[in-house]
Structures are given as C-alpha cells and as structure tokens.
Amino acid sequence: MANTKSAAKQARASVRRQARNKSVLSKLHTLERKFAGLCGEKKATEAAEALRVLSSALDKAAKVQVVHRNLASRKKSRLAAQLKKIAAA
C-alpha cells in the first residue's frame, strides 16, 4: 500500500503501463507467429505483407519504449533475412 499521494498515483500509472505493455507485446507475438507460419508454408508474398505489418508494430512498440529500439531493429533484420531466404527458394 502506498504511503503518499504521489506513490499512490505512481502505483495507478504502473498498472496502466503494465496493461498497455502486455497488450502490445501480445500483439507483437501474434504477428511474429503469423509471419513464421507463412514462412513455414513458403508463401513469400503473404509473408512480405506480414513482415511489413510486423515491422511497423515493432517500430511503434520501440517508440513508446515497450521494447528496446535495438531489439526491434535486430528482429526486423533477422525476419527480413528469413523472408529473403524463402523468396529466393
């Protein structure tokens, strides 16, 4: 239990941030699974569109600091390489 007004306010804000972070991370994981499924089925055009949506979501998550910007950049790079591999095949 918070001892001061400011501590109580921070506790409320923390709950709001936690809910937002959980929602954004859940969306990211869903988009990643969708991309991985399309890559597994070797559907390059659909996977390219999924990568575009996922990259945008990663950038937005990094912008509000839900994920670190380097993590977003690293994932985008690795996923693009994965798409390039299936597109070449």
Secondary structure, 3 states (H helix, E strand, C coil): CCCCHHHHHHHHHHHHHHHHHHHHHHHHHHHHHHHHHHHHCCCHHHHHHHHHHHHHHHHHHHHCCCCCHHHHHHHHHHHHHHHHHHHHC
